Amino acid sequence: MEQKRLNLENMGREIIALKQEMERMKEFIKEDLEFAIKTELAWQRHDRGEFTRIDSEEFLKEIKKW
């Protein structure tokens, strides 16, 4: 009987640890999904020709404004 109780206690701790890990993973999955959606939308805009082109000098000028 004592052995079964120890096993149940161990299982309970493992379940709690797994639940905590799943909660952490859920946030990473959410961030990954948001990134994937933004990337896909950007590719669609690119494919429609909605991006602009500038040469490297203009690009550096723009960065300095930030």
PDB file of N, CA, C and O in Angstrom, chain B, residues numbered from 101:
ATOM      1  N   MET B 101       0.822  -1.201   0.000  1.00  0.00           N
ATOM      2  CA  MET B 101       0.000   0.000   0.000  1.00  0.00           C
ATOM      3  C   MET B 101       0.867   1.268   0.000  1.00  0.00           C
ATOM      4  O   MET B 101       0.582   2.234  -0.708  1.00  0.00           O
ATOM      5  N   GLU B 102       1.924   1.238   0.805  1.00  0.00           N
ATOM      6  CA  GLU B 102       2.838   2.384   0.872  1.00  0.00           C
ATOM      7  C   GLU B 102       3.493   2.638  -0.484  1.00  0.00           C
ATOM      8  O   GLU B 102       3.667   3.786  -0.892  1.00  0.00           O
ATOM      9  N   GLN B 103       3.854   1.553  -1.180  1.00  0.00           N
ATOM     10  CA  GLN B 103       4.486   1.671  -2.500  1.00  0.00           C
ATOM     11  C   GLN B 103       3.533   2.348  -3.490  1.00  0.00           C
ATOM     12  O   GLN B 103       3.950   3.207  -4.267  1.00  0.00           O
ATOM     13  N   LYS B 104       2.264   1.961  -3.459  1.00  0.00           N
ATOM     14  CA  LYS B 104       1.282   2.573  -4.360  1.00  0.00           C
ATOM     15  C   LYS B 104       1.144   4.062  -4.066  1.00  0.00           C
ATOM     16  O   LYS B 104       1.022   4.873  -4.984  1.00  0.00           O
ATOM     17  N   ARG B 105       1.165   4.419  -2.788  1.00  0.00           N
ATOM     18  CA  ARG B 105       1.043   5.822  -2.405  1.00  0.00           C
ATOM     19  C   ARG B 105       2.234   6.623  -2.922  1.00  0.00           C
ATOM     20  O   ARG B 105       2.065   7.730  -3.433  1.00  0.00           O
ATOM     21  N   LEU B 106       3.431   6.069  -2.791  1.00  0.00           N
ATOM     22  CA  LEU B 106       4.621   6.750  -3.301  1.00  0.00           C
ATOM     23  C   LEU B 106       4.541   6.911  -4.811  1.00  0.00           C
ATOM     24  O   LEU B 106       4.893   7.963  -5.346  1.00  0.00           O
ATOM     25  N   ASN B 107       4.083   5.883  -5.493  1.00  0.00           N
ATOM     26  CA  ASN B 107       3.954   5.976  -6.944  1.00  0.00           C
ATOM     27  C   ASN B 107       2.944   7.047  -7.336  1.00  0.00           C
ATOM     28  O   ASN B 107       3.175   7.806  -8.277  1.00  0.00           O
ATOM     29  N   LEU B 108       1.826   7.110  -6.617  1.00  0.00           N
ATOM     30  CA  LEU B 108       0.823   8.134  -6.908  1.00  0.00           C
ATOM     31  C   LEU B 108       1.369   9.533  -6.630  1.00  0.00           C
ATOM     32  O   LEU B 108       1.100  10.469  -7.383  1.00  0.00           O
ATOM     33  N   GLU B 109       2.126   9.672  -5.561  1.00  0.00           N
ATOM     34  CA  GLU B 109       2.728  10.975  -5.257  1.00  0.00           C
ATOM     35  C   GLU B 109       3.721  11.369  -6.344  1.00  0.00           C
ATOM     36  O   GLU B 109       3.752  12.521  -6.777  1.00  0.00           O
ATOM     37  N   ASN B 110       4.529  10.411  -6.780  1.00  0.00           N
ATOM     38  CA  ASN B 110       5.476  10.686  -7.865  1.00  0.00           C
ATOM     39  C   ASN B 110       4.741  11.064  -9.141  1.00  0.00           C
ATOM     40  O   ASN B 110       5.127  12.003  -9.837  1.00  0.00           O
ATOM     41  N   MET B 111       3.677  10.326  -9.442  1.00  0.00           N
ATOM     42  CA  MET B 111       2.897  10.631 -10.641  1.00  0.00           C
ATOM     43  C   MET B 111       2.288  12.025 -10.543  1.00  0.00           C
ATOM     44  O   MET B 111       2.256  12.766 -11.526  1.00  0.00           O
ATOM     45  N   GLY B 112       1.805  12.379  -9.350  1.00  0.00           N
ATOM     46  CA  GLY B 112       1.229  13.705  -9.159  1.00  0.00           C
ATOM     47  C   GLY B 112       2.248  14.800  -9.397  1.00  0.00           C
ATOM     48  O   GLY B 112       1.947  15.804 -10.041  1.00  0.00           O
ATOM     49  N   ARG B 113       3.453  14.614  -8.880  1.00  0.00           N
ATOM     50  CA  ARG B 113       4.519  15.604  -9.103  1.00  0.00           C
ATOM     51  C   ARG B 113       4.875  15.697 -10.583  1.00  0.00           C
ATOM     52  O   ARG B 113       5.100  16.787 -11.110  1.00  0.00           O
ATOM     53  N   GLU B 114       4.922  14.547 -11.246  1.00  0.00           N
ATOM     54  CA  GLU B 114       5.240  14.541 -12.678  1.00  0.00           C
ATOM     55  C   GLU B 114       4.160  15.262 -13.478  1.00  0.00           C
ATOM     56  O   GLU B 114       4.462  16.013 -14.405  1.00  0.00           O
ATOM     57  N   ILE B 115       2.917  15.030 -13.118  1.00  0.00           N
ATOM     58  CA  ILE B 115       1.812  15.691 -13.821  1.00  0.00           C
ATOM     59  C   ILE B 115       1.888  17.200 -13.626  1.00  0.00           C
ATOM     60  O   ILE B 115       1.693  17.959 -14.576  1.00  0.00           O
ATOM     61  N   ILE B 116       2.168  17.637 -12.412  1.00  0.00           N
ATOM     62  CA  ILE B 116       2.294  19.077 -12.142  1.00  0.00           C
ATOM     63  C   ILE B 116       3.457  19.666 -12.940  1.00  0.00           C
ATOM     64  O   ILE B 116       3.330  20.749 -13.511  1.00  0.00           O
ATOM     65  N   ALA B 117       4.584  18.962 -12.982  1.00  0.00           N
ATOM     66  CA  ALA B 117       5.748  19.443 -13.738  1.00  0.00           C
ATOM     67  C   ALA B 117       5.420  19.522 -15.226  1.00  0.00           C
ATOM     68  O   ALA B 117       5.794  20.484 -15.897  1.00  0.00           O
ATOM     69  N   LEU B 118       4.722  18.509 -15.743  1.00  0.00           N
ATOM     70  CA  LEU B 118       4.339  18.523 -17.158  1.00  0.00           C
ATOM     71  C   LEU B 118       3.383  19.673 -17.461  1.00  0.00           C
ATOM     72  O   LEU B 118       3.501  20.329 -18.495  1.00  0.00           O
ATOM     73  N   LYS B 119       2.444  19.912 -16.563  1.00  0.00           N
ATOM     74  CA  LYS B 119       1.500  21.013 -16.758  1.00  0.00           C
ATOM     75  C   LYS B 119       2.237  22.354 -16.808  1.00  0.00           C
ATOM     76  O   LYS B 119       1.938  23.200 -17.650  1.00  0.00           O
ATOM     77  N   GLN B 120       3.192  22.540 -15.910  1.00  0.00           N
ATOM     78  CA  GLN B 120       3.967  23.782 -15.902  1.00  0.00           C
ATOM     79  C   GLN B 120       4.766  23.938 -17.191  1.00  0.00           C
ATOM     80  O   GLN B 120       4.837  25.031 -17.754  1.00  0.00           O
ATOM     81  N   GLU B 121       5.363  22.853 -17.655  1.00  0.00           N
ATOM     82  CA  GLU B 121       6.128  22.898 -18.904  1.00  0.00           C
ATOM     83  C   GLU B 121       5.217  23.220 -20.087  1.00  0.00           C
ATOM     84  O   GLU B 121       5.600  23.981 -20.975  1.00  0.00           O
ATOM     85  N   MET B 122       4.030  22.653 -20.105  1.00  0.00           N
ATOM     86  CA  MET B 122       3.081  22.932 -21.189  1.00  0.00           C
ATOM     87  C   MET B 122       2.668  24.403 -21.192  1.00  0.00           C
ATOM     88  O   MET B 122       2.491  24.993 -22.258  1.00  0.00           O
ATOM     89  N   GLU B 123       2.514  24.991 -20.020  1.00  0.00           N
ATOM     90  CA  GLU B 123       2.171  26.411 -19.946  1.00  0.00           C
ATOM     91  C   GLU B 123       3.283  27.265 -20.548  1.00  0.00           C
ATOM     92  O   GLU B 123       3.012  28.227 -21.267  1.00  0.00           O
ATOM     93  N   ARG B 124       4.528  26.917 -20.255  1.00  0.00           N
ATOM     94  CA  ARG B 124       5.656  27.662 -20.839  1.00  0.00           C
ATOM     95  C   ARG B 124       5.696  27.465 -22.354  1.00  0.00           C
ATOM     96  O   ARG B 124       5.941  28.412 -23.101  1.00  0.00           O
ATOM     97  N   MET B 125       5.459  26.254 -22.795  1.00  0.00           N
ATOM     98  CA  MET B 125       5.493  25.968 -24.230  1.00  0.00           C
ATOM     99  C   MET B 125       4.368  26.688 -24.958  1.00  0.00           C
ATOM    100  O   MET B 125       4.538  27.100 -26.106  1.00  0.00           O
ATOM    101  N   LYS B 126       3.223  26.843 -24.304  1.00  0.00           N
ATOM    102  CA  LYS B 126       2.084  27.500 -24.934  1.00  0.00           C
ATOM    103  C   LYS B 126       2.446  28.922 -25.357  1.00  0.00           C
ATOM    104  O   LYS B 126       2.042  29.373 -26.429  1.00  0.00           O
ATOM    105  N   GLU B 127       3.202  29.625 -24.523  1.00  0.00           N
ATOM    106  CA  GLU B 127       3.608  30.992 -24.855  1.00  0.00           C
ATOM    107  C   GLU B 127       4.553  31.004 -26.056  1.00  0.00           C
ATOM    108  O   GLU B 127       4.432  31.861 -26.931  1.00  0.00           O
ATOM    109  N   PHE B 128       5.496  30.053 -26.103  1.00  0.00           N
ATOM    110  CA  PHE B 128       6.402  29.972 -27.247  1.00  0.00           C
ATOM    111  C   PHE B 128       5.638  29.658 -28.527  1.00  0.00           C
ATOM    112  O   PHE B 128       5.914  30.233 -29.580  1.00  0.00           O
ATOM    113  N   ILE B 129       4.681  28.750 -28.432  1.00  0.00           N
ATOM    114  CA  ILE B 129       3.890  28.380 -29.606  1.00  0.00           C
ATOM    115  C   ILE B 129       3.093  29.579 -30.089  1.00  0.00           C
ATOM    116  O   ILE B 129       2.983  29.806 -31.294  1.00  0.00           O
ATOM    117  N   LYS B 130       2.536  30.348 -29.162  1.00  0.00           N
ATOM    118  CA  LYS B 130       1.780  31.542 -29.530  1.00  0.00           C
ATOM    119  C   LYS B 130       2.680  32.534 -30.268  1.00  0.00           C
ATOM    120  O   LYS B 130       2.289  33.077 -31.301  1.00  0.00           O
ATOM    121  N   GLU B 131       3.874  32.769 -29.744  1.00  0.00           N
ATOM    122  CA  GLU B 131       4.814  33.690 -30.389  1.00  0.00           C
ATOM    123  C   GLU B 131       5.225  33.176 -31.764  1.00  0.00           C
ATOM    124  O   GLU B 131       5.315  33.953 -32.715  1.00  0.00           O
ATOM    125  N   ASP B 132       5.474  31.876 -31.876  1.00  0.00           N
ATOM    126  CA  ASP B 132       5.855  31.296 -33.163  1.00  0.00           C
ATOM    127  C   ASP B 132       4.736  31.448 -34.186  1.00  0.00           C
ATOM    128  O   ASP B 132       4.994  31.761 -35.348  1.00  0.00           O
ATOM    129  N   LEU B 133       3.506  31.229 -33.761  1.00  0.00           N
ATOM    130  CA  LEU B 133       2.371  31.360 -34.667  1.00  0.00           C
ATOM    131  C   LEU B 133       2.207  32.804 -35.129  1.00  0.00           C
ATOM    132  O   LEU B 133       1.950  33.051 -36.307  1.00  0.00           O
ATOM    133  N   GLU B 134       2.351  33.754 -34.217  1.00  0.00           N
ATOM    134  CA  GLU B 134       2.261  35.168 -34.593  1.00  0.00           C
ATOM    135  C   GLU B 134       3.344  35.525 -35.606  1.00  0.00           C
ATOM    136  O   GLU B 134       3.080  36.239 -36.574  1.00  0.00           O
ATOM    137  N   PHE B 135       4.563  35.032 -35.387  1.00  0.00           N
ATOM    138  CA  PHE B 135       5.658  35.298 -36.318  1.00  0.00           C
ATOM    139  C   PHE B 135       5.359  34.686 -37.684  1.00  0.00           C
ATOM    140  O   PHE B 135       5.587  35.323 -38.712  1.00  0.00           O
ATOM    141  N   ALA B 136       4.853  33.461 -37.699  1.00  0.00           N
ATOM    142  CA  ALA B 136       4.542  32.788 -38.964  1.00  0.00           C
ATOM    143  C   ALA B 136       3.468  33.548 -39.733  1.00  0.00           C
ATOM    144  O   ALA B 136       3.560  33.683 -40.953  1.00  0.00           O
ATOM    145  N   ILE B 137       2.457  34.042 -39.037  1.00  0.00           N
ATOM    146  CA  ILE B 137       1.389  34.796 -39.699  1.00  0.00           C
ATOM    147  C   ILE B 137       1.937  36.090 -40.285  1.00  0.00           C
ATOM    148  O   ILE B 137       1.644  36.419 -41.435  1.00  0.00           O
ATOM    149  N   LYS B 138       2.730  36.828 -39.507  1.00  0.00           N
ATOM    150  CA  LYS B 138       3.312  38.082 -40.009  1.00  0.00           C
ATOM    151  C   LYS B 138       4.222  37.831 -41.205  1.00  0.00           C
ATOM    152  O   LYS B 138       4.227  38.605 -42.162  1.00  0.00           O
ATOM    153  N   THR B 139       4.987  36.751 -41.147  1.00  0.00           N
ATOM    154  CA  THR B 139       5.885  36.416 -42.254  1.00  0.00           C
ATOM    155  C   THR B 139       5.089  36.095 -43.508  1.00  0.00           C
ATOM    156  O   THR B 139       5.425  36.565 -44.595  1.00  0.00           O
ATOM    157  N   GLU B 140       4.040  35.301 -43.366  1.00  0.00           N
ATOM    158  CA  GLU B 140       3.210  34.941 -44.521  1.00  0.00           C
ATOM    159  C   GLU B 140       2.559  36.179 -45.129  1.00  0.00           C
ATOM    160  O   GLU B 140       2.524  36.324 -46.351  1.00  0.00           O
ATOM    161  N   LEU B 141       2.050  37.063 -44.295  1.00  0.00           N
ATOM    162  CA  LEU B 141       1.434  38.287 -44.810  1.00  0.00           C
ATOM    163  C   LEU B 141       2.456  39.161 -45.531  1.00  0.00           C
ATOM    164  O   LEU B 141       2.141  39.772 -46.552  1.00  0.00           O
ATOM    165  N   ALA B 142       3.670  39.222 -45.010  1.00  0.00           N
ATOM    166  CA  ALA B 142       4.725  40.001 -45.670  1.00  0.00           C
ATOM    167  C   ALA B 142       5.065  39.401 -47.025  1.00  0.00           C
ATOM    168  O   ALA B 142       5.251  40.139 -47.992  1.00  0.00           O
ATOM    169  N   TRP B 143       5.151  38.063 -47.116  1.00  0.00           N
ATOM    170  CA  TRP B 143       5.433  37.428 -48.407  1.00  0.00           C
ATOM    171  C   TRP B 143       4.312  37.704 -49.403  1.00  0.00           C
ATOM    172  O   TRP B 143       4.573  37.913 -50.588  1.00  0.00           O
ATOM    173  N   GLN B 144       3.080  37.706 -48.935  1.00  0.00           N
ATOM    174  CA  GLN B 144       1.961  37.997 -49.830  1.00  0.00           C
ATOM    175  C   GLN B 144       2.051  39.422 -50.356  1.00  0.00           C
ATOM    176  O   GLN B 144       1.808  39.664 -51.538  1.00  0.00           O
ATOM    177  N   ARG B 145       2.404  40.381 -49.475  1.00  0.00           N
ATOM    178  CA  ARG B 145       2.586  41.767 -49.930  1.00  0.00           C
ATOM    179  C   ARG B 145       3.731  41.857 -50.930  1.00  0.00           C
ATOM    180  O   ARG B 145       3.636  42.575 -51.925  1.00  0.00           O
ATOM    181  N   HIS B 146       4.802  41.135 -50.670  1.00  0.00           N
ATOM    182  CA  HIS B 146       5.950  41.110 -51.576  1.00  0.00           C
ATOM    183  C   HIS B 146       5.534  40.562 -52.938  1.00  0.00           C
ATOM    184  O   HIS B 146       5.880  41.133 -53.972  1.00  0.00           O
ATOM    185  N   ASP B 147       4.800  39.466 -52.938  1.00  0.00           N
ATOM    186  CA  ASP B 147       4.365  38.854 -54.197  1.00  0.00           C
ATOM    187  C   ASP B 147       3.440  39.766 -54.990  1.00  0.00           C
ATOM    188  O   ASP B 147       3.396  39.689 -56.218  1.00  0.00           O
ATOM    189  N   ARG B 148       2.697  40.633 -54.296  1.00  0.00           N
ATOM    190  CA  ARG B 148       1.823  41.582 -54.993  1.00  0.00           C
ATOM    191  C   ARG B 148       2.589  42.822 -55.452  1.00  0.00           C
ATOM    192  O   ARG B 148       2.012  43.701 -56.093  1.00  0.00           O
ATOM    193  N   GLY B 149       3.865  42.901 -55.133  1.00  0.00           N
ATOM    194  CA  GLY B 149       4.684  44.036 -55.548  1.00  0.00           C
ATOM    195  C   GLY B 149       4.512  45.268 -54.681  1.00  0.00           C
ATOM    196  O   GLY B 149       4.760  46.382 -55.142  1.00  0.00           O
ATOM    197  N   GLU B 150       4.101  45.099 -53.458  1.00  0.00           N
ATOM    198  CA  GLU B 150       3.839  46.234 -52.581  1.00  0.00           C
ATOM    199  C   GLU B 150       5.071  46.718 -51.824  1.00  0.00           C
ATOM    200  O   GLU B 150       4.975  47.671 -51.052  1.00  0.00           O
ATOM    201  N   PHE B 151       6.210  46.094 -52.023  1.00  0.00           N
ATOM    202  CA  PHE B 151       7.437  46.529 -51.363  1.00  0.00           C
ATOM    203  C   PHE B 151       8.123  47.581 -52.224  1.00  0.00           C
ATOM    204  O   PHE B 151       7.940  47.612 -53.441  1.00  0.00           O
ATOM    205  N   THR B 152       8.912  48.441 -51.590  1.00  0.00           N
ATOM    206  CA  THR B 152       9.678  49.433 -52.336  1.00  0.00           C
ATOM    207  C   THR B 152      11.150  49.047 -52.315  1.00  0.00           C
ATOM    208  O   THR B 152      11.596  48.295 -51.449  1.00  0.00           O
ATOM    209  N   ARG B 153      11.885  49.565 -53.268  1.00  0.00           N
ATOM    210  CA  ARG B 153      13.321  49.298 -53.335  1.00  0.00           C
ATOM    211  C   ARG B 153      14.069  50.610 -53.177  1.00  0.00           C
ATOM    212  O   ARG B 153      13.670  51.644 -53.710  1.00  0.00           O
ATOM    213  N   ILE B 154      15.173  50.542 -52.424  1.00  0.00           N
ATOM    214  CA  ILE B 154      16.070  51.685 -52.320  1.00  0.00           C
ATOM    215  C   ILE B 154      17.495  51.155 -52.348  1.00  0.00           C
ATOM    216  O   ILE B 154      17.760  50.009 -51.986  1.00  0.00           O
ATOM    217  N   ASP B 155      18.405  52.018 -52.790  1.00  0.00           N
ATOM    218  CA  ASP B 155      19.801  51.572 -52.825  1.00  0.00           C
ATOM    219  C   ASP B 155      20.399  51.650 -51.416  1.00  0.00           C
ATOM    220  O   ASP B 155      19.775  52.167 -50.490  1.00  0.00           O
ATOM    221  N   SER B 156      21.599  51.135 -51.279  1.00  0.00           N
ATOM    222  CA  SER B 156      22.218  51.025 -49.956  1.00  0.00           C
ATOM    223  C   SER B 156      22.451  52.390 -49.310  1.00  0.00           C
ATOM    224  O   SER B 156      22.311  52.529 -48.095  1.00  0.00           O
ATOM    225  N   GLU B 157      22.802  53.388 -50.101  1.00  0.00           N
ATOM    226  CA  GLU B 157      23.037  54.719 -49.531  1.00  0.00           C
ATOM    227  C   GLU B 157      21.755  55.299 -48.941  1.00  0.00           C
ATOM    228  O   GLU B 157      21.765  55.855 -47.843  1.00  0.00           O
ATOM    229  N   GLU B 158      20.664  55.166 -49.669  1.00  0.00           N
ATOM    230  CA  GLU B 158      19.377  55.655 -49.165  1.00  0.00           C
ATOM    231  C   GLU B 158      18.959  54.886 -47.914  1.00  0.00           C
ATOM    232  O   GLU B 158      18.414  55.458 -46.971  1.00  0.00           O
ATOM    233  N   PHE B 159      19.222  53.590 -47.924  1.00  0.00           N
ATOM    234  CA  PHE B 159      18.899  52.755 -46.771  1.00  0.00           C
ATOM    235  C   PHE B 159      19.644  53.237 -45.531  1.00  0.00           C
ATOM    236  O   PHE B 159      19.054  53.358 -44.458  1.00  0.00           O
ATOM    237  N   LEU B 160      20.933  53.512 -45.676  1.00  0.00           N
ATOM    238  CA  LEU B 160      21.726  53.994 -44.542  1.00  0.00           C
ATOM    239  C   LEU B 160      21.232  55.354 -44.054  1.00  0.00           C
ATOM    240  O   LEU B 160      21.236  55.623 -42.853  1.00  0.00           O
ATOM    241  N   LYS B 161      20.809  56.206 -44.979  1.00  0.00           N
ATOM    242  CA  LYS B 161      20.247  57.498 -44.583  1.00  0.00           C
ATOM    243  C   LYS B 161      18.968  57.300 -43.768  1.00  0.00           C
ATOM    244  O   LYS B 161      18.751  57.977 -42.763  1.00  0.00           O
ATOM    245  N   GLU B 162      18.138  56.376 -44.206  1.00  0.00           N
ATOM    246  CA  GLU B 162      16.895  56.088 -43.486  1.00  0.00           C
ATOM    247  C   GLU B 162      17.175  55.563 -42.081  1.00  0.00           C
ATOM    248  O   GLU B 162      16.507  55.956 -41.125  1.00  0.00           O
ATOM    249  N   ILE B 163      18.146  54.688 -41.956  1.00  0.00           N
ATOM    250  CA  ILE B 163      18.479  54.118 -40.647  1.00  0.00           C
ATOM    251  C   ILE B 163      18.937  55.209 -39.683  1.00  0.00           C
ATOM    252  O   ILE B 163      18.597  55.182 -38.501  1.00  0.00           O
ATOM    253  N   LYS B 164      19.703  56.158 -40.186  1.00  0.00           N
ATOM    254  CA  LYS B 164      20.197  57.236 -39.324  1.00  0.00           C
ATOM    255  C   LYS B 164      19.057  58.095 -38.778  1.00  0.00           C
ATOM    256  O   LYS B 164      19.194  58.712 -37.722  1.00  0.00           O
ATOM    257  N   LYS B 165      17.942  58.135 -39.488  1.00  0.00           N
ATOM    258  CA  LYS B 165      16.787  58.900 -39.024  1.00  0.00           C
ATOM    259  C   LYS B 165      16.128  58.245 -37.814  1.00  0.00           C
ATOM    260  O   LYS B 165      15.470  58.921 -37.023  1.00  0.00           O
ATOM    261  N   TRP B 166      16.300  56.951 -37.668  1.00  0.00           N
ATOM    262  CA  TRP B 166      15.670  56.223 -36.560  1.00  0.00           C
ATOM    263  C   TRP B 166      16.361  56.587 -35.289  1.00  0.00           C
ATOM    264  O   TRP B 166      15.995  56.090 -34.224  1.00  0.00           O
TER     265      TRP B 166
END
